[in-house]
Amino acid sequence: MERSMTGVAYCKEAKELLDAFADTIRQLIRLHEDQFQALVASDADSQRFDDLIHMANERKHNAKYAYMHHLEIHGCSTIDGTNQK
Ligand SMILES: [Zn+2]
């Protein structure tokens, strides 16, 4: 039987929120790499990365919450069939 009518299989907004979340994770990884390079190079200013990483972490948490909150109120999923009851 066709199951595509049982729920929203694809949601553009959820996809965009998930992409935004992935983006914050990439930024965080990049900052950690930059901090590591700065430490290896004995950059005296490497402390500034702690603030940048802290801010990037907050953006990541916000993006994750926005995505999960959207799924909760919208009942959708970006992946076909995996979030259907
Ligand atoms: Zn949605």
PDB file of the backbone (N, CA, C, O) and the ligand in Angstrom, with CONECT records:
HET     ZN  A 101       1
ATOM      1  N   MET A   1       0.831  -1.216   0.000  1.00  0.00           N
ATOM      2  CA  MET A   1       0.000   0.000   0.000  1.00  0.00           C
ATOM      3  C   MET A   1       0.857   1.254   0.000  1.00  0.00           C
ATOM      4  O   MET A   1       1.976   1.273   0.513  1.00  0.00           O
ATOM      5  N   GLU A   2       0.309   2.275  -0.578  1.00  0.00           N
ATOM      6  CA  GLU A   2       0.989   3.567  -0.593  1.00  0.00           C
ATOM      7  C   GLU A   2       0.894   4.221   0.781  1.00  0.00           C
ATOM      8  O   GLU A   2      -0.200   4.374   1.323  1.00  0.00           O
ATOM      9  N   ARG A   3       2.029   4.605   1.340  1.00  0.00           N
ATOM     10  CA  ARG A   3       2.013   5.179   2.681  1.00  0.00           C
ATOM     11  C   ARG A   3       2.283   6.685   2.684  1.00  0.00           C
ATOM     12  O   ARG A   3       2.397   7.294   3.748  1.00  0.00           O
ATOM     13  N   SER A   4       2.382   7.261   1.537  1.00  0.00           N
ATOM     14  CA  SER A   4       2.798   8.663   1.463  1.00  0.00           C
ATOM     15  C   SER A   4       1.741   9.637   1.971  1.00  0.00           C
ATOM     16  O   SER A   4       2.040  10.812   2.187  1.00  0.00           O
ATOM     17  N   MET A   5       0.509   9.168   2.166  1.00  0.00           N
ATOM     18  CA  MET A   5      -0.555  10.065   2.616  1.00  0.00           C
ATOM     19  C   MET A   5      -0.678  10.125   4.140  1.00  0.00           C
ATOM     20  O   MET A   5      -1.503  10.870   4.668  1.00  0.00           O
ATOM     21  N   THR A   6       0.139   9.346   4.841  1.00  0.00           N
ATOM     22  CA  THR A   6      -0.012   9.263   6.302  1.00  0.00           C
ATOM     23  C   THR A   6       0.656  10.416   7.038  1.00  0.00           C
ATOM     24  O   THR A   6       0.405  10.621   8.225  1.00  0.00           O
ATOM     25  N   GLY A   7       1.497  11.164   6.348  1.00  0.00           N
ATOM     26  CA  GLY A   7       2.155  12.264   7.029  1.00  0.00           C
ATOM     27  C   GLY A   7       2.910  13.141   6.063  1.00  0.00           C
ATOM     28  O   GLY A   7       3.017  12.830   4.877  1.00  0.00           O
ATOM     29  N   VAL A   8       3.436  14.241   6.575  1.00  0.00           N
ATOM     30  CA  VAL A   8       4.240  15.120   5.740  1.00  0.00           C
ATOM     31  C   VAL A   8       5.623  14.500   5.588  1.00  0.00           C
ATOM     32  O   VAL A   8       6.371  14.400   6.560  1.00  0.00           O
ATOM     33  N   ALA A   9       5.958  14.090   4.392  1.00  0.00           N
ATOM     34  CA  ALA A   9       7.214  13.386   4.183  1.00  0.00           C
ATOM     35  C   ALA A   9       8.388  14.350   4.052  1.00  0.00           C
ATOM     36  O   ALA A   9       9.515  14.030   4.429  1.00  0.00           O
ATOM     37  N   TYR A  10       8.113  15.501   3.526  1.00  0.00           N
ATOM     38  CA  TYR A  10       9.205  16.425   3.285  1.00  0.00           C
ATOM     39  C   TYR A  10       8.770  17.837   3.624  1.00  0.00           C
ATOM     40  O   TYR A  10       7.695  18.275   3.215  1.00  0.00           O
ATOM     41  N   CYS A  11       9.595  18.546   4.366  1.00  0.00           N
ATOM     42  CA  CYS A  11       9.264  19.899   4.756  1.00  0.00           C
ATOM     43  C   CYS A  11      10.456  20.806   4.469  1.00  0.00           C
ATOM     44  O   CYS A  11      11.555  20.594   4.982  1.00  0.00           O
ATOM     45  N   LYS A  12      10.222  21.806   3.653  1.00  0.00           N
ATOM     46  CA  LYS A  12      11.298  22.706   3.248  1.00  0.00           C
ATOM     47  C   LYS A  12      11.865  23.475   4.437  1.00  0.00           C
ATOM     48  O   LYS A  12      13.072  23.695   4.536  1.00  0.00           O
ATOM     49  N   GLU A  13      10.976  23.875   5.329  1.00  0.00           N
ATOM     50  CA  GLU A  13      11.427  24.646   6.490  1.00  0.00           C
ATOM     51  C   GLU A  13      12.304  23.793   7.407  1.00  0.00           C
ATOM     52  O   GLU A  13      13.326  24.259   7.910  1.00  0.00           O
ATOM     53  N   ALA A  14      11.893  22.540   7.618  1.00  0.00           N
ATOM     54  CA  ALA A  14      12.678  21.639   8.456  1.00  0.00           C
ATOM     55  C   ALA A  14      14.047  21.402   7.828  1.00  0.00           C
ATOM     56  O   ALA A  14      15.062  21.358   8.523  1.00  0.00           O
ATOM     57  N   LYS A  15      14.064  21.251   6.521  1.00  0.00           N
ATOM     58  CA  LYS A  15      15.327  21.052   5.807  1.00  0.00           C
ATOM     59  C   LYS A  15      16.247  22.248   5.990  1.00  0.00           C
ATOM     60  O   LYS A  15      17.447  22.086   6.211  1.00  0.00           O
ATOM     61  N   GLU A  16      15.685  23.452   5.897  1.00  0.00           N
ATOM     62  CA  GLU A  16      16.483  24.665   6.057  1.00  0.00           C
ATOM     63  C   GLU A  16      17.002  24.797   7.490  1.00  0.00           C
ATOM     64  O   GLU A  16      18.137  25.222   7.706  1.00  0.00           O
ATOM     65  N   LEU A  17      16.167  24.431   8.467  1.00  0.00           N
ATOM     66  CA  LEU A  17      16.592  24.486   9.869  1.00  0.00           C
ATOM     67  C   LEU A  17      17.705  23.466  10.133  1.00  0.00           C
ATOM     68  O   LEU A  17      18.643  23.729  10.885  1.00  0.00           O
ATOM     69  N   LEU A  18      17.580  22.302   9.500  1.00  0.00           N
ATOM     70  CA  LEU A  18      18.601  21.269   9.666  1.00  0.00           C
ATOM     71  C   LEU A  18      19.912  21.714   9.016  1.00  0.00           C
ATOM     72  O   LEU A  18      20.990  21.486   9.565  1.00  0.00           O
ATOM     73  N   ASP A  19      19.813  22.347   7.847  1.00  0.00           N
ATOM     74  CA  ASP A  19      20.999  22.870   7.179  1.00  0.00           C
ATOM     75  C   ASP A  19      21.677  23.939   8.032  1.00  0.00           C
ATOM     76  O   ASP A  19      22.904  23.992   8.118  1.00  0.00           O
ATOM     77  N   ALA A  20      20.866  24.789   8.660  1.00  0.00           N
ATOM     78  CA  ALA A  20      21.404  25.851   9.517  1.00  0.00           C
ATOM     79  C   ALA A  20      22.120  25.245  10.718  1.00  0.00           C
ATOM     80  O   ALA A  20      23.165  25.737  11.141  1.00  0.00           O
ATOM     81  N   PHE A  21      21.545  24.163  11.267  1.00  0.00           N
ATOM     82  CA  PHE A  21      22.155  23.455  12.389  1.00  0.00           C
ATOM     83  C   PHE A  21      23.498  22.852  11.972  1.00  0.00           C
ATOM     84  O   PHE A  21      24.496  22.975  12.682  1.00  0.00           O
ATOM     85  N   ALA A  22      23.504  22.202  10.812  1.00  0.00           N
ATOM     86  CA  ALA A  22      24.749  21.612  10.296  1.00  0.00           C
ATOM     87  C   ALA A  22      25.801  22.689  10.084  1.00  0.00           C
ATOM     88  O   ALA A  22      26.991  22.459  10.298  1.00  0.00           O
ATOM     89  N   ASP A  23      25.360  23.851   9.669  1.00  0.00           N
ATOM     90  CA  ASP A  23      26.265  24.970   9.420  1.00  0.00           C
ATOM     91  C   ASP A  23      26.948  25.431  10.713  1.00  0.00           C
ATOM     92  O   ASP A  23      28.145  25.717  10.716  1.00  0.00           O
ATOM     93  N   THR A  24      26.189  25.502  11.803  1.00  0.00           N
ATOM     94  CA  THR A  24      26.767  25.929  13.076  1.00  0.00           C
ATOM     95  C   THR A  24      27.785  24.895  13.568  1.00  0.00           C
ATOM     96  O   THR A  24      28.783  25.251  14.195  1.00  0.00           O
ATOM     97  N   ILE A  25      27.527  23.613  13.279  1.00  0.00           N
ATOM     98  CA  ILE A  25      28.476  22.562  13.669  1.00  0.00           C
ATOM     99  C   ILE A  25      29.771  22.702  12.873  1.00  0.00           C
ATOM    100  O   ILE A  25      30.863  22.551  13.420  1.00  0.00           O
ATOM    101  N   ARG A  26      29.639  22.994  11.574  1.00  0.00           N
ATOM    102  CA  ARG A  26      30.837  23.188  10.750  1.00  0.00           C
ATOM    103  C   ARG A  26      31.653  24.378  11.238  1.00  0.00           C
ATOM    104  O   ARG A  26      32.882  24.323  11.269  1.00  0.00           O
ATOM    105  N   GLN A  27      30.962  25.461  11.621  1.00  0.00           N
ATOM    106  CA  GLN A  27      31.657  26.642  12.140  1.00  0.00           C
ATOM    107  C   GLN A  27      32.416  26.303  13.422  1.00  0.00           C
ATOM    108  O   GLN A  27      33.531  26.772  13.647  1.00  0.00           O
ATOM    109  N   LEU A  28      31.782  25.475  14.254  1.00  0.00           N
ATOM    110  CA  LEU A  28      32.391  25.077  15.529  1.00  0.00           C
ATOM    111  C   LEU A  28      33.656  24.246  15.281  1.00  0.00           C
ATOM    112  O   LEU A  28      34.685  24.455  15.923  1.00  0.00           O
ATOM    113  N   ILE A  29      33.561  23.314  14.351  1.00  0.00           N
ATOM    114  CA  ILE A  29      34.722  22.483  13.994  1.00  0.00           C
ATOM    115  C   ILE A  29      35.850  23.361  13.468  1.00  0.00           C
ATOM    116  O   ILE A  29      37.014  23.177  13.826  1.00  0.00           O
ATOM    117  N   ARG A  30      35.497  24.305  12.622  1.00  0.00           N
ATOM    118  CA  ARG A  30      36.474  25.222  12.042  1.00  0.00           C
ATOM    119  C   ARG A  30      37.176  26.034  13.131  1.00  0.00           C
ATOM    120  O   ARG A  30      38.393  26.215  13.087  1.00  0.00           O
ATOM    121  N   LEU A  31      36.414  26.517  14.100  1.00  0.00           N
ATOM    122  CA  LEU A  31      36.984  27.306  15.191  1.00  0.00           C
ATOM    123  C   LEU A  31      37.943  26.474  16.037  1.00  0.00           C
ATOM    124  O   LEU A  31      38.996  26.955  16.456  1.00  0.00           O
ATOM    125  N   HIS A  32      37.564  25.219  16.280  1.00  0.00           N
ATOM    126  CA  HIS A  32      38.446  24.339  17.048  1.00  0.00           C
ATOM    127  C   HIS A  32      39.750  24.087  16.298  1.00  0.00           C
ATOM    128  O   HIS A  32      40.822  24.045  16.902  1.00  0.00           O
ATOM    129  N   GLU A  33      39.654  23.921  14.987  1.00  0.00           N
ATOM    130  CA  GLU A  33      40.852  23.727  14.171  1.00  0.00           C
ATOM    131  C   GLU A  33      41.731  24.973  14.205  1.00  0.00           C
ATOM    132  O   GLU A  33      42.951  24.881  14.341  1.00  0.00           O
ATOM    133  N   ASP A  34      41.097  26.142  14.079  1.00  0.00           N
ATOM    134  CA  ASP A  34      41.835  27.404  14.116  1.00  0.00           C
ATOM    135  C   ASP A  34      42.513  27.607  15.465  1.00  0.00           C
ATOM    136  O   ASP A  34      43.650  28.074  15.544  1.00  0.00           O
ATOM    137  N   GLN A  35      41.786  27.245  16.531  1.00  0.00           N
ATOM    138  CA  GLN A  35      42.357  27.385  17.875  1.00  0.00           C
ATOM    139  C   GLN A  35      43.568  26.465  18.045  1.00  0.00           C
ATOM    140  O   GLN A  35      44.585  26.845  18.625  1.00  0.00           O
ATOM    141  N   PHE A  36      43.428  25.248  17.525  1.00  0.00           N
ATOM    142  CA  PHE A  36      44.534  24.301  17.609  1.00  0.00           C
ATOM    143  C   PHE A  36      45.760  24.826  16.872  1.00  0.00           C
ATOM    144  O   PHE A  36      46.879  24.754  17.380  1.00  0.00           O
ATOM    145  N   GLN A  37      45.543  25.351  15.675  1.00  0.00           N
ATOM    146  CA  GLN A  37      46.647  25.908  14.887  1.00  0.00           C
ATOM    147  C   GLN A  37      47.299  27.083  15.609  1.00  0.00           C
ATOM    148  O   GLN A  37      48.522  27.223  15.605  1.00  0.00           O
ATOM    149  N   ALA A  38      46.476  27.924  16.227  1.00  0.00           N
ATOM    150  CA  ALA A  38      46.991  29.083  16.950  1.00  0.00           C
ATOM    151  C   ALA A  38      47.836  28.645  18.144  1.00  0.00           C
ATOM    152  O   ALA A  38      48.869  29.245  18.439  1.00  0.00           O
ATOM    153  N   LEU A  39      47.380  27.584  18.830  1.00  0.00           N
ATOM    154  CA  LEU A  39      48.126  27.072  19.980  1.00  0.00           C
ATOM    155  C   LEU A  39      49.456  26.474  19.542  1.00  0.00           C
ATOM    156  O   LEU A  39      50.492  26.708  20.164  1.00  0.00           O
ATOM    157  N   VAL A  40      49.411  25.696  18.459  1.00  0.00           N
ATOM    158  CA  VAL A  40      50.631  25.081  17.934  1.00  0.00           C
ATOM    159  C   VAL A  40      51.634  26.156  17.515  1.00  0.00           C
ATOM    160  O   VAL A  40      52.841  26.000  17.701  1.00  0.00           O
ATOM    161  N   ALA A  41      51.116  27.250  16.947  1.00  0.00           N
ATOM    162  CA  ALA A  41      51.973  28.344  16.483  1.00  0.00           C
ATOM    163  C   ALA A  41      52.343  29.292  17.619  1.00  0.00           C
ATOM    164  O   ALA A  41      52.972  30.326  17.393  1.00  0.00           O
ATOM    165  N   SER A  42      51.944  28.930  18.861  1.00  0.00           N
ATOM    166  CA  SER A  42      52.210  29.762  20.039  1.00  0.00           C
ATOM    167  C   SER A  42      51.675  31.184  19.874  1.00  0.00           C
ATOM    168  O   SER A  42      52.294  32.155  20.309  1.00  0.00           O
ATOM    169  N   ASP A  43      50.522  31.278  19.241  1.00  0.00           N
ATOM    170  CA  ASP A  43      49.860  32.567  19.078  1.00  0.00           C
ATOM    171  C   ASP A  43      49.361  33.040  20.449  1.00  0.00           C
ATOM    172  O   ASP A  43      48.512  32.396  21.067  1.00  0.00           O
ATOM    173  N   ALA A  44      49.888  34.148  20.904  1.00  0.00           N
ATOM    174  CA  ALA A  44      49.525  34.659  22.235  1.00  0.00           C
ATOM    175  C   ALA A  44      48.058  35.055  22.305  1.00  0.00           C
ATOM    176  O   ALA A  44      47.484  35.175  23.387  1.00  0.00           O
ATOM    177  N   ASP A  45      47.469  35.254  21.148  1.00  0.00           N
ATOM    178  CA  ASP A  45      46.081  35.704  21.089  1.00  0.00           C
ATOM    179  C   ASP A  45      45.104  34.538  20.962  1.00  0.00           C
ATOM    180  O   ASP A  45      43.922  34.751  20.692  1.00  0.00           O
ATOM    181  N   SER A  46      45.584  33.306  21.154  1.00  0.00           N
ATOM    182  CA  SER A  46      44.733  32.130  20.928  1.00  0.00           C
ATOM    183  C   SER A  46      43.576  32.060  21.915  1.00  0.00           C
ATOM    184  O   SER A  46      42.605  31.338  21.685  1.00  0.00           O
ATOM    185  N   GLN A  47      43.674  32.813  23.024  1.00  0.00           N
ATOM    186  CA  GLN A  47      42.594  32.819  24.011  1.00  0.00           C
ATOM    187  C   GLN A  47      41.276  33.318  23.433  1.00  0.00           C
ATOM    188  O   GLN A  47      40.198  32.922  23.877  1.00  0.00           O
ATOM    189  N   ARG A  48      41.377  34.190  22.442  1.00  0.00           N
ATOM    190  CA  ARG A  48      40.155  34.771  21.884  1.00  0.00           C
ATOM    191  C   ARG A  48      39.232  33.693  21.309  1.00  0.00           C
ATOM    192  O   ARG A  48      38.025  33.906  21.187  1.00  0.00           O
ATOM    193  N   PHE A  49      39.803  32.535  20.957  1.00  0.00           N
ATOM    194  CA  PHE A  49      38.982  31.466  20.388  1.00  0.00           C
ATOM    195  C   PHE A  49      37.982  30.922  21.400  1.00  0.00           C
ATOM    196  O   PHE A  49      36.918  30.431  21.022  1.00  0.00           O
ATOM    197  N   ASP A  50      38.317  31.007  22.679  1.00  0.00           N
ATOM    198  CA  ASP A  50      37.378  30.522  23.689  1.00  0.00           C
ATOM    199  C   ASP A  50      36.058  31.290  23.634  1.00  0.00           C
ATOM    200  O   ASP A  50      34.981  30.708  23.765  1.00  0.00           O
ATOM    201  N   ASP A  51      36.159  32.601  23.439  1.00  0.00           N
ATOM    202  CA  ASP A  51      34.941  33.410  23.318  1.00  0.00           C
ATOM    203  C   ASP A  51      34.184  33.071  22.038  1.00  0.00           C
ATOM    204  O   ASP A  51      32.961  32.930  22.040  1.00  0.00           O
ATOM    205  N   LEU A  52      34.940  32.943  20.939  1.00  0.00           N
ATOM    206  CA  LEU A  52      34.305  32.631  19.656  1.00  0.00           C
ATOM    207  C   LEU A  52      33.621  31.268  19.704  1.00  0.00           C
ATOM    208  O   LEU A  52      32.516  31.096  19.189  1.00  0.00           O
ATOM    209  N   ILE A  53      34.295  30.300  20.331  1.00  0.00           N
ATOM    210  CA  ILE A  53      33.729  28.952  20.431  1.00  0.00           C
ATOM    211  C   ILE A  53      32.490  28.965  21.327  1.00  0.00           C
ATOM    212  O   ILE A  53      31.504  28.280  21.057  1.00  0.00           O
ATOM    213  N   HIS A  54      32.562  29.756  22.392  1.00  0.00           N
ATOM    214  CA  HIS A  54      31.407  29.871  23.284  1.00  0.00           C
ATOM    215  C   HIS A  54      30.191  30.420  22.530  1.00  0.00           C
ATOM    216  O   HIS A  54      29.079  29.913  22.675  1.00  0.00           O
ATOM    217  N   MET A  55      30.419  31.456  21.729  1.00  0.00           N
ATOM    218  CA  MET A  55      29.308  32.051  20.965  1.00  0.00           C
ATOM    219  C   MET A  55      28.794  31.092  19.901  1.00  0.00           C
ATOM    220  O   MET A  55      27.589  30.997  19.669  1.00  0.00           O
ATOM    221  N   ALA A  56      29.720  30.377  19.252  1.00  0.00           N
ATOM    222  CA  ALA A  56      29.327  29.409  18.221  1.00  0.00           C
ATOM    223  C   ALA A  56      28.510  28.276  18.839  1.00  0.00           C
ATOM    224  O   ALA A  56      27.577  27.759  18.225  1.00  0.00           O
ATOM    225  N   ASN A  57      28.880  27.897  20.077  1.00  0.00           N
ATOM    226  CA  ASN A  57      28.137  26.858  20.787  1.00  0.00           C
ATOM    227  C   ASN A  57      26.697  27.286  21.061  1.00  0.00           C
ATOM    228  O   ASN A  57      25.766  26.491  20.939  1.00  0.00           O
ATOM    229  N   GLU A  58      26.531  28.550  21.433  1.00  0.00           N
ATOM    230  CA  GLU A  58      25.181  29.053  21.694  1.00  0.00           C
ATOM    231  C   GLU A  58      24.345  29.055  20.416  1.00  0.00           C
ATOM    232  O   GLU A  58      23.161  28.719  20.433  1.00  0.00           O
ATOM    233  N   ARG A  59      24.986  29.443  19.301  1.00  0.00           N
ATOM    234  CA  ARG A  59      24.268  29.414  18.020  1.00  0.00           C
ATOM    235  C   ARG A  59      23.866  27.987  17.661  1.00  0.00           C
ATOM    236  O   ARG A  59      22.779  27.751  17.133  1.00  0.00           O
ATOM    237  N   LYS A  60      24.761  27.033  17.956  1.00  0.00           N
ATOM    238  CA  LYS A  60      24.473  25.627  17.662  1.00  0.00           C
ATOM    239  C   LYS A  60      23.285  25.143  18.485  1.00  0.00           C
ATOM    240  O   LYS A  60      22.388  24.477  17.968  1.00  0.00           O
ATOM    241  N   HIS A  61      23.290  25.485  19.776  1.00  0.00           N
ATOM    242  CA  HIS A  61      22.174  25.080  20.650  1.00  0.00           C
ATOM    243  C   HIS A  61      20.853  25.677  20.155  1.00  0.00           C
ATOM    244  O   HIS A  61      19.829  24.995  20.116  1.00  0.00           O
ATOM    245  N   ASN A  62      20.891  26.949  19.781  1.00  0.00           N
ATOM    246  CA  ASN A  62      19.681  27.616  19.299  1.00  0.00           C
ATOM    247  C   ASN A  62      19.173  26.980  18.006  1.00  0.00           C
ATOM    248  O   ASN A  62      17.971  26.785  17.827  1.00  0.00           O
ATOM    249  N   ALA A  63      20.105  26.662  17.109  1.00  0.00           N
ATOM    250  CA  ALA A  63      19.723  26.060  15.829  1.00  0.00           C
ATOM    251  C   ALA A  63      19.138  24.670  16.039  1.00  0.00           C
ATOM    252  O   ALA A  63      18.171  24.283  15.383  1.00  0.00           O
ATOM    253  N   LYS A  64      19.740  23.926  16.966  1.00  0.00           N
ATOM    254  CA  LYS A  64      19.243  22.583  17.257  1.00  0.00           C
ATOM    255  C   LYS A  64      17.840  22.660  17.865  1.00  0.00           C
ATOM    256  O   LYS A  64      16.952  21.887  17.503  1.00  0.00           O
ATOM    257  N   TYR A  65      17.655  23.592  18.785  1.00  0.00           N
ATOM    258  CA  TYR A  65      16.352  23.733  19.424  1.00  0.00           C
ATOM    259  C   TYR A  65      15.294  24.147  18.403  1.00  0.00           C
ATOM    260  O   TYR A  65      14.174  23.637  18.418  1.00  0.00           O
ATOM    261  N   ALA A  66      15.657  25.072  17.518  1.00  0.00           N
ATOM    262  CA  ALA A  66      14.715  25.545  16.496  1.00  0.00           C
ATOM    263  C   ALA A  66      14.266  24.396  15.596  1.00  0.00           C
ATOM    264  O   ALA A  66      13.094  24.299  15.231  1.00  0.00           O
ATOM    265  N   TYR A  67      15.222  23.521  15.242  1.00  0.00           N
ATOM    266  CA  TYR A  67      14.898  22.380  14.388  1.00  0.00           C
ATOM    267  C   TYR A  67      13.975  21.391  15.115  1.00  0.00           C
ATOM    268  O   TYR A  67      12.947  20.980  14.579  1.00  0.00           O
ATOM    269  N   MET A  68      14.359  21.019  16.342  1.00  0.00           N
ATOM    270  CA  MET A  68      13.572  20.042  17.093  1.00  0.00           C
ATOM    271  C   MET A  68      12.191  20.591  17.438  1.00  0.00           C
ATOM    272  O   MET A  68      11.195  19.868  17.419  1.00  0.00           O
ATOM    273  N   HIS A  69      12.154  21.885  17.754  1.00  0.00           N
ATOM    274  CA  HIS A  69      10.871  22.517  18.076  1.00  0.00           C
ATOM    275  C   HIS A  69       9.960  22.523  16.846  1.00  0.00           C
ATOM    276  O   HIS A  69       8.752  22.316  16.963  1.00  0.00           O
ATOM    277  N   HIS A  70      10.533  22.755  15.692  1.00  0.00           N
ATOM    278  CA  HIS A  70       9.739  22.746  14.463  1.00  0.00           C
ATOM    279  C   HIS A  70       9.146  21.355  14.212  1.00  0.00           C
ATOM    280  O   HIS A  70       7.967  21.229  13.881  1.00  0.00           O
ATOM    281  N   LEU A  71       9.965  20.322  14.370  1.00  0.00           N
ATOM    282  CA  LEU A  71       9.466  18.949  14.163  1.00  0.00           C
ATOM    283  C   LEU A  71       8.324  18.653  15.120  1.00  0.00           C
ATOM    284  O   LEU A  71       7.343  18.000  14.761  1.00  0.00           O
ATOM    285  N   GLU A  72       8.471  19.149  16.357  1.00  0.00           N
ATOM    286  CA  GLU A  72       7.481  18.876  17.395  1.00  0.00           C
ATOM    287  C   GLU A  72       6.139  19.523  17.077  1.00  0.00           C
ATOM    288  O   GLU A  72       5.093  18.886  17.203  1.00  0.00           O
ATOM    289  N   ILE A  73       6.169  20.786  16.665  1.00  0.00           N
ATOM    290  CA  ILE A  73       4.905  21.496  16.425  1.00  0.00           C
ATOM    291  C   ILE A  73       4.347  21.211  15.040  1.00  0.00           C
ATOM    292  O   ILE A  73       3.140  21.320  14.826  1.00  0.00           O
ATOM    293  N   HIS A  74       5.213  20.847  14.093  1.00  0.00           N
ATOM    294  CA  HIS A  74       4.777  20.659  12.714  1.00  0.00           C
ATOM    295  C   HIS A  74       4.523  19.191  12.386  1.00  0.00           C
ATOM    296  O   HIS A  74       3.762  18.877  11.471  1.00  0.00           O
ATOM    297  N   GLY A  75       5.169  18.286  13.143  1.00  0.00           N
ATOM    298  CA  GLY A  75       4.980  16.853  12.915  1.00  0.00           C
ATOM    299  C   GLY A  75       5.522  16.382  11.595  1.00  0.00           C
ATOM    300  O   GLY A  75       5.006  15.432  11.005  1.00  0.00           O
ATOM    301  N   CYS A  76       6.557  17.040  11.128  1.00  0.00           N
ATOM    302  CA  CYS A  76       7.110  16.702   9.821  1.00  0.00           C
ATOM    303  C   CYS A  76       8.498  16.088   9.964  1.00  0.00           C
ATOM    304  O   CYS A  76       9.007  15.907  11.070  1.00  0.00           O
ATOM    305  N   SER A  77       9.074  15.784   8.857  1.00  0.00           N
ATOM    306  CA  SER A  77      10.443  15.296   8.832  1.00  0.00           C
ATOM    307  C   SER A  77      11.066  15.633   7.499  1.00  0.00           C
ATOM    308  O   SER A  77      10.376  15.759   6.488  1.00  0.00           O
ATOM    309  N   THR A  78      12.392  15.781   7.506  1.00  0.00           N
ATOM    310  CA  THR A  78      13.064  16.052   6.237  1.00  0.00           C
ATOM    311  C   THR A  78      13.351  14.757   5.482  1.00  0.00           C
ATOM    312  O   THR A  78      13.650  14.767   4.288  1.00  0.00           O
ATOM    313  N   ILE A  79      13.252  13.638   6.207  1.00  0.00           N
ATOM    314  CA  ILE A  79      13.562  12.352   5.582  1.00  0.00           C
ATOM    315  C   ILE A  79      12.284  11.528   5.466  1.00  0.00           C
ATOM    316  O   ILE A  79      11.584  11.311   6.455  1.00  0.00           O
ATOM    317  N   ASP A  80      11.996  11.085   4.289  1.00  0.00           N
ATOM    318  CA  ASP A  80      10.760  10.381   3.986  1.00  0.00           C
ATOM    319  C   ASP A  80      10.581   9.127   4.854  1.00  0.00           C
ATOM    320  O   ASP A  80      11.415   8.222   4.833  1.00  0.00           O
ATOM    321  N   GLY A  81       9.493   9.091   5.609  1.00  0.00           N
ATOM    322  CA  GLY A  81       9.113   7.861   6.304  1.00  0.00           C
ATOM    323  C   GLY A  81       9.747   7.615   7.656  1.00  0.00           C
ATOM    324  O   GLY A  81       9.295   6.727   8.378  1.00  0.00           O
ATOM    325  N   THR A  82      10.792   8.373   8.038  1.00  0.00           N
ATOM    326  CA  THR A  82      11.498   8.033   9.261  1.00  0.00           C
ATOM    327  C   THR A  82      10.862   8.655  10.503  1.00  0.00           C
ATOM    328  O   THR A  82      11.126   8.217  11.623  1.00  0.00           O
ATOM    329  N   ASN A  83      10.032   9.664  10.308  1.00  0.00           N
ATOM    330  CA  ASN A  83       9.459  10.352  11.465  1.00  0.00           C
ATOM    331  C   ASN A  83       7.954  10.153  11.571  1.00  0.00           C
ATOM    332  O   ASN A  83       7.269  10.905  12.263  1.00  0.00           O
ATOM    333  N   GLN A  84       7.445   9.141  10.886  1.00  0.00           N
ATOM    334  CA  GLN A  84       6.005   8.917  10.892  1.00  0.00           C
ATOM    335  C   GLN A  84       5.639   7.942  11.992  1.00  0.00           C
ATOM    336  O   GLN A  84       6.348   6.968  12.246  1.00  0.00           O
ATOM    337  N   LYS A  85       4.538   8.216  12.629  1.00  0.00           N
ATOM    338  CA  LYS A  85       4.073   7.328  13.696  1.00  0.00           C
ATOM    339  C   LYS A  85       3.380   6.111  13.134  1.00  0.00           C
ATOM    340  O   LYS A  85       2.924   5.255  13.892  1.00  0.00           O
TER     341      LYS A  85
HETATM  342 ZN    ZN A 101       7.808  21.196   8.971  1.00  0.00          ZN2+
END
